[in-house]
Each structure stands twice: as C-alpha cells, then as structure tokens.
Amino acid sequence: MFNDKVILITGGTGSFGKKYTEVILRKYKPKKIIIYSRDELKQYEMSQEFYQSSMRYFIGDVRDLDRLKMAMDGVDYVIHAAALKQVSAAEYNPMECIKTNIYGAENVIQAALHHNVKKVIALSTDKAAKPVSLYGATKLASDKLFVAANNLTGNKETAFSVVRYGNVVGSRGSVVPYFQKLIEMGADHLPITDERMTRFWITLEQGVEFVLKNFERMQGGEIFVPKIPSMGMVDLAKALAPQMLTKIVGIRPGEKLHEVMCPSDDSHLTLEFHDHYVIKPTIQFVHESDFTCNRLGEVGKPVEMNFEYNSGSNKRWLKEHQLLEMINEI
C-alpha cells in the first residue's frame, strides 16, 4: 500500500523514523518519504545514510502549524513520532513538554485535515495508560486528540489511529545503552530504581512492522497495542552483566513500578486479537465502525471485565538469552 505514495514522518530523525525509513525503502517503492524534524545536524547525518531520490528533508517543528501545512501538501500517510520523551526532563520543563506533545499533536491533526491526508498513525507509549508522569499525561492527551479527530473529518477521507507500545530495546536514551555505557566505563555497579520494577520490551523492527500492519488494519479511532514480553529490571541487568553488582537507587520522578498498556478501566472497550489488543474509542463517530473485525478480516473478541495488560502480570516474559539475541540483532 506504500508503493508510489507520499509518507511524512514527524520526528523522523529519531530511532523509530530511521528504522521506519529503512524498512519502507527495503520493502516498497514510495514516491516520497518526508523527514520532518527540527534538528538540522540529525537531518544532515540521516541524509548521508538515506540519500535515495525519494527522500525529502524538511526542517520544522510540530509546534509550527504553518510549516506543517506546507510540509503535508500532497501527503498520503503520516506517522507522528515527534515528542519530548525523557520523563525527568518533562518533569523539570513541563510547558515545553505540553507545547510539543499536546499542541504539536493538535497541529498535526489540523494539517492532515487541511490536506485530506488518507491515514495518520500517532505513536504512543505505555506511560500514557494510567499516567503518573507529565510525559505520560501529555501522551494520553495526545492519544485522546487523535482518537477524537475522527469526529472532525466530515466528508474527508482522513482516518486517525494510535499505536501504543513499550520500551524499545536499544533506542536512544533508553536503559539498555545506558547500562552498556556504564559497563564499558568500568562502573562497579548498575543502578536499579526498584528490584520489583518491570517493563514491556519491543525491538525497533517489531515496532515498525506493527505500525505498517496497522495502516492496513485501521478504520480510525483505534488504539493498537501489540502483545509483547515483559522483563524485570534486575533480570535485565543480570543479562547484560552477570557478574556485576546492582544498587537500588529509588524510583525517579514520574516512574512507575510496572507499566500498563490496556488499563482495567478500559476493559469494556478492549478487544483481543491473535497478536494484539485494540482499545475502541469511548465516543461515537459520525461513521460508526465494527472494530471486532478489522480491514484485514482479523476478528477480535472482548476481554473479561477488569482485564489489565500490565508488565508485572503479563503472561509473556523475556528470558535473558532472548534479550541478548534482540540486542545482537540491533
């Protein structure tokens, strides 16, 4: 579905955007891939790696609606990956986080509607479910905006959906490269915020493939959640450095012991499919959809009341050797 199409990725110089670009160029023949981001150095560096004739590099901020409208002219599909994502940085700079993650989301929606973009998928995070951090709260607000945007389309074709997943193994600023750096520097221990802490884990490749598949599945208004494994932070540290000591340093501002992707409060809206969950919208759209059957013909069923998809009670757990295999693939 991406052959001869124009795709725009906000925050396209990030880990996801680069992997998405790699996969799209490998599997399809797009007319254009537009990388929209605000860092000229990262754009230059990415242009040295991806220099195909279909590539376009637009310097711009999602806070700038006029620039977004200019960049989105003629675009078929949008992946909204731009966000301020560092939990502690968001706690110290709350308004900057709000401007990018909430106002920026609204600008993406307005620009997509202005140009009648066919489909938009916004990337979310497990921290948006039952948020305790400002980052999570802004991403929850962003999710709500994209779901509700389907009520604004009128006679336009545009459909908006959300993909929510957990920690990406090896992504910039995440715990795996941080631990690896400490190990390389000869640190005498690895810091663990709490020995009970767990997280969902996914690779960039898996995240990209899930987003690609959901462009085919989506009807508009769904929050897609992949079924992925959990791992305890202590087990993560042992996998990376079996002989190294760990030290409990306490939970940082905005952190949780366990992450949630499908809250129990949304169990009446949650459908289970073979390899993913769908959280249906809480509001009714002008054009109602039967979310139990997606556009690929896959059929889902309602989960039990009070069901919660939680990294601490997950049925799938990542073993140490599996994590190392994921890291080696990267």
C-alpha positions as CSV (number, residue, x, y, z in Angstrom):
1,M,0.0,0.0,0.0
2,F,3.0,2.3,0.2
3,N,4.2,2.0,-3.4
4,D,4.1,5.3,-5.2
5,K,2.7,7.0,-2.0
6,V,4.0,10.1,-0.2
7,I,4.8,9.4,3.5
8,L,5.6,12.0,6.1
9,I,7.3,11.2,9.4
10,T,7.3,13.8,12.2
11,G,10.4,13.4,14.4
12,G,11.7,11.4,11.5
13,T,15.4,11.6,12.6
14,G,14.7,9.6,15.8
15,S,15.3,5.9,16.3
16,F,11.8,5.0,15.0
17,G,11.9,7.3,12.0
18,K,15.3,6.0,10.8
19,K,14.2,2.3,11.2
20,Y,10.8,3.0,9.5
21,T,12.6,4.7,6.6
22,E,15.0,1.7,6.2
23,V,12.1,-0.8,6.2
24,I,9.9,1.2,3.8
25,L,12.8,1.7,1.3
26,R,13.6,-2.0,1.6
27,K,10.1,-3.3,1.1
28,Y,8.3,-0.7,-1.0
29,K,8.8,1.9,-3.7
30,P,7.4,5.1,-2.2
31,K,7.1,8.3,-4.3
32,K,8.4,10.3,-1.4
33,I,9.4,10.0,2.2
34,I,9.4,13.3,4.0
35,I,11.5,13.5,7.2
36,Y,10.1,16.4,9.3
37,S,12.1,17.4,12.3
38,R,13.8,20.4,13.9
39,D,17.4,19.3,14.2
40,E,19.5,20.2,11.2
41,L,22.5,18.1,12.3
42,K,20.5,14.9,12.7
43,Q,18.9,15.6,9.3
44,Y,22.3,16.0,7.7
45,E,23.6,12.8,9.3
46,M,20.4,10.9,8.2
47,S,20.7,12.3,4.7
48,Q,24.2,10.7,4.4
49,E,22.7,7.3,5.2
50,F,19.4,7.7,3.2
51,Y,20.1,9.7,0.0
52,Q,17.6,8.0,-2.4
53,S,15.8,10.2,-4.8
54,S,12.6,9.7,-2.9
55,M,13.9,11.2,0.3
56,R,13.0,14.7,1.4
57,Y,14.2,16.5,4.5
58,F,12.1,19.3,6.0
59,I,13.4,21.3,8.9
60,G,10.4,22.2,11.1
61,D,8.8,21.9,14.5
62,V,5.4,20.3,15.2
63,R,4.6,23.5,17.2
64,D,4.6,25.4,13.9
65,L,1.2,24.8,12.2
66,D,2.0,26.8,9.0
67,R,5.2,24.8,8.4
68,L,3.4,21.5,9.0
69,K,0.7,22.5,6.4
70,M,3.4,23.3,3.9
71,A,5.2,20.0,4.5
72,M,2.0,17.9,4.3
73,D,0.8,19.1,0.9
74,G,0.3,16.1,-1.3
75,V,1.0,13.6,1.6
76,D,-0.9,10.3,1.7
77,Y,0.2,8.9,5.1
78,V,1.6,10.4,8.2
79,I,3.4,8.8,11.1
80,H,3.5,11.2,14.1
81,A,6.6,10.2,16.1
82,A,7.8,13.6,17.3
83,A,7.6,14.0,21.1
84,L,9.6,15.1,24.1
85,K,10.1,11.7,25.7
86,Q,12.5,12.0,28.6
87,V,10.4,11.5,31.7
88,S,12.7,13.5,34.1
89,A,13.2,16.3,31.5
90,A,9.4,16.7,31.2
91,E,9.0,17.0,35.0
92,Y,11.5,19.9,35.0
93,N,10.3,21.5,31.8
94,P,6.5,20.9,31.9
95,M,5.4,23.6,29.5
96,E,7.9,22.6,26.8
97,C,6.6,19.0,27.0
98,I,3.0,20.3,26.7
99,K,3.8,22.5,23.8
100,T,5.3,19.7,21.8
101,N,3.3,16.6,22.8
102,I,-0.2,18.2,23.1
103,Y,-0.2,21.4,21.0
104,G,2.0,19.6,18.4
105,A,-0.4,16.8,18.2
106,E,-3.3,19.2,17.5
107,N,-1.2,20.9,14.8
108,V,-0.5,17.5,13.1
109,I,-4.3,16.8,13.1
110,Q,-5.2,20.2,11.7
111,A,-2.5,20.0,8.9
112,A,-3.7,16.4,8.0
113,L,-7.3,17.5,7.8
114,H,-6.3,20.6,5.7
115,H,-4.7,18.4,3.1
116,N,-7.1,15.5,3.3
117,V,-4.3,13.0,4.2
118,K,-5.6,9.5,3.9
119,K,-4.3,7.9,7.2
120,V,-2.5,9.1,10.2
121,I,-1.0,7.0,12.9
122,A,0.4,8.6,16.1
123,L,2.9,6.8,18.2
124,S,2.0,6.5,21.9
125,T,3.7,4.9,24.9
126,D,2.8,2.5,27.8
127,K,3.3,5.6,30.0
128,A,0.1,7.1,28.6
129,A,-2.0,4.5,30.4
130,K,-2.7,5.4,34.0
131,P,-0.1,8.1,33.8
132,V,1.9,9.3,36.8
133,S,4.4,11.4,34.9
134,L,3.8,14.6,32.9
135,Y,5.2,12.9,29.8
136,G,2.6,10.1,30.2
137,A,-0.2,12.6,30.8
138,T,0.7,14.6,27.7
139,K,0.8,11.4,25.6
140,L,-2.6,10.4,27.0
141,A,-3.9,13.8,25.9
142,S,-2.3,13.3,22.5
143,D,-4.0,9.9,22.2
144,K,-7.3,11.4,23.0
145,L,-6.8,14.2,20.5
146,F,-6.0,11.7,17.7
147,V,-9.0,9.4,18.5
148,A,-11.4,12.4,18.7
149,A,-10.1,13.8,15.4
150,N,-12.1,11.2,13.6
151,N,-15.2,13.2,14.6
152,L,-13.8,16.2,12.7
153,T,-13.3,14.6,9.3
154,G,-16.8,15.3,7.9
155,N,-16.7,14.3,4.2
156,K,-12.9,14.0,4.2
157,E,-11.2,10.6,3.8
158,T,-8.8,11.1,6.7
159,A,-8.6,8.5,9.4
160,F,-6.6,8.8,12.7
161,S,-5.4,5.9,14.9
162,V,-2.9,5.4,17.6
163,V,-0.2,2.7,18.2
164,R,0.9,2.2,21.8
165,Y,3.8,0.0,22.8
166,G,6.5,-0.4,25.5
167,N,10.2,0.3,25.8
168,V,12.2,-0.1,22.7
169,V,15.4,-2.2,23.1
170,G,18.4,-0.1,22.3
171,S,16.6,3.2,21.4
172,R,18.4,6.4,22.2
173,G,18.3,7.4,25.8
174,S,16.9,4.1,27.0
175,V,18.2,1.9,29.8
176,V,20.0,-0.8,27.6
177,P,22.5,1.6,26.0
178,Y,22.8,3.4,29.4
179,F,23.8,0.2,31.1
180,Q,26.1,-0.8,28.3
181,K,27.9,2.6,28.6
182,L,28.3,2.1,32.4
183,I,29.7,-1.4,31.8
184,E,32.2,-0.1,29.1
185,M,33.3,2.6,31.5
186,G,34.1,0.1,34.2
187,A,31.5,1.1,36.7
188,D,31.4,-1.1,39.9
189,H,27.6,-1.4,39.8
190,L,24.4,-0.9,37.8
191,P,21.7,1.3,39.3
192,I,18.3,-0.2,39.7
193,T,15.4,2.0,40.8
194,D,13.5,-0.8,42.4
195,E,14.1,-4.5,42.4
196,R,10.4,-5.2,41.7
197,M,10.3,-3.0,38.6
198,T,9.2,-4.5,35.2
199,R,8.8,-3.1,31.7
200,F,7.4,-4.2,28.4
201,W,10.0,-4.7,25.7
202,I,9.9,-4.5,21.9
203,T,12.6,-4.1,19.1
204,L,12.5,-1.2,16.7
205,E,12.0,-3.7,13.8
206,Q,8.9,-5.1,15.6
207,G,7.6,-1.7,16.3
208,V,7.9,-0.6,12.7
209,E,6.3,-3.8,11.4
210,F,3.4,-3.3,13.8
211,V,2.8,0.2,12.6
212,L,3.0,-0.9,9.0
213,K,0.4,-3.6,9.6
214,N,-1.9,-1.2,11.4
215,F,-2.0,1.1,8.4
216,E,-3.7,-1.8,6.7
217,R,-5.9,-2.8,9.7
218,M,-7.1,0.6,10.8
219,Q,-10.6,2.0,10.4
220,G,-10.0,5.1,12.5
221,G,-10.2,5.7,16.3
222,E,-8.5,2.5,17.4
223,I,-5.6,2.3,19.9
224,F,-3.5,-0.6,18.8
225,V,-1.4,-2.5,21.4
226,P,1.0,-5.3,20.5
227,K,1.3,-8.5,22.6
228,I,5.0,-8.2,23.7
229,P,7.0,-9.7,26.6
230,S,7.9,-8.2,29.9
231,M,11.2,-8.3,31.8
232,G,12.3,-7.3,35.3
233,M,15.0,-4.6,35.6
234,V,17.1,-6.8,37.8
235,D,16.9,-9.6,35.2
236,L,17.9,-7.0,32.5
237,A,21.0,-6.0,34.5
238,K,22.0,-9.7,35.0
239,A,21.6,-10.4,31.3
240,L,23.9,-7.5,30.4
241,A,26.5,-8.0,33.2
242,P,26.0,-11.3,35.1
243,Q,28.9,-10.7,37.5
244,M,28.2,-7.0,38.1
245,L,26.6,-5.8,41.3
246,T,23.4,-3.8,41.3
247,K,22.4,-1.0,43.6
248,I,18.9,0.1,44.5
249,V,18.7,3.9,44.0
250,G,15.0,4.6,44.3
251,I,12.3,5.5,41.9
252,R,12.9,8.7,39.9
253,P,10.3,11.4,39.4
254,G,7.5,10.2,37.2
255,E,8.4,6.5,37.3
256,K,6.1,3.5,38.0
257,L,6.9,0.0,39.2
258,H,5.0,-1.6,36.4
259,E,3.7,-0.2,33.1
260,V,0.2,-0.6,31.8
261,M,-0.9,-0.6,28.1
262,C,-4.5,-1.6,28.4
263,P,-6.0,-0.2,31.7
264,S,-8.6,-2.1,33.6
265,D,-10.9,1.0,33.4
266,D,-10.9,0.5,29.6
267,S,-11.6,-3.3,29.7
268,H,-15.2,-2.8,28.5
269,L,-13.6,-1.2,25.3
270,T,-10.7,-3.6,24.8
271,L,-10.7,-6.4,22.2
272,E,-8.2,-9.2,22.0
273,F,-6.8,-10.3,18.6
274,H,-4.3,-13.0,17.9
275,D,-1.2,-10.9,18.3
276,H,-2.5,-7.5,19.6
277,Y,-5.2,-5.7,21.5
278,V,-7.5,-2.9,20.3
279,I,-8.9,-0.2,22.6
280,K,-12.1,1.1,21.0
281,P,-12.9,4.8,21.2
282,T,-15.1,5.9,24.0
283,I,-17.1,8.3,21.7
284,Q,-19.2,7.5,18.7
285,F,-18.1,8.8,15.4
286,V,-20.2,10.1,12.5
287,H,-19.3,6.9,10.6
288,E,-19.5,4.1,13.1
289,S,-17.2,1.1,12.7
290,D,-17.3,-2.5,13.8
291,F,-14.0,-2.8,15.5
292,T,-14.3,-6.5,16.1
293,C,-13.4,-7.1,12.5
294,N,-10.6,-5.0,11.0
295,R,-9.8,-4.3,7.4
296,L,-7.6,-7.4,7.1
297,G,-10.5,-9.6,8.2
298,E,-9.0,-10.4,11.6
299,V,-11.6,-10.9,14.3
300,G,-11.2,-9.9,17.9
301,K,-13.2,-10.7,21.0
302,P,-14.0,-8.7,24.1
303,V,-11.7,-9.2,27.1
304,E,-13.0,-10.0,30.5
305,M,-14.2,-7.2,32.7
306,N,-11.4,-5.6,34.7
307,F,-8.7,-7.1,32.4
308,E,-5.5,-5.1,32.5
309,Y,-2.5,-5.6,30.3
310,N,0.2,-4.9,32.9
311,S,4.0,-5.6,32.6
312,G,4.0,-7.1,36.1
313,S,1.2,-9.6,35.4
314,N,2.0,-10.2,31.8
315,K,1.8,-13.9,30.6
316,R,4.9,-13.5,28.4
317,W,8.3,-13.0,29.9
318,L,11.6,-12.3,28.2
319,K,14.4,-14.6,29.1
320,E,18.0,-13.4,29.5
321,H,19.2,-15.1,26.3
322,Q,16.3,-13.7,24.3
323,L,17.2,-10.2,25.4
324,L,20.8,-10.7,24.3
325,E,19.6,-12.0,20.9
326,M,17.5,-8.9,20.5
327,I,20.4,-6.7,21.3
328,N,22.7,-8.6,18.9
329,E,20.2,-8.1,16.1
330,I,20.4,-4.4,16.6
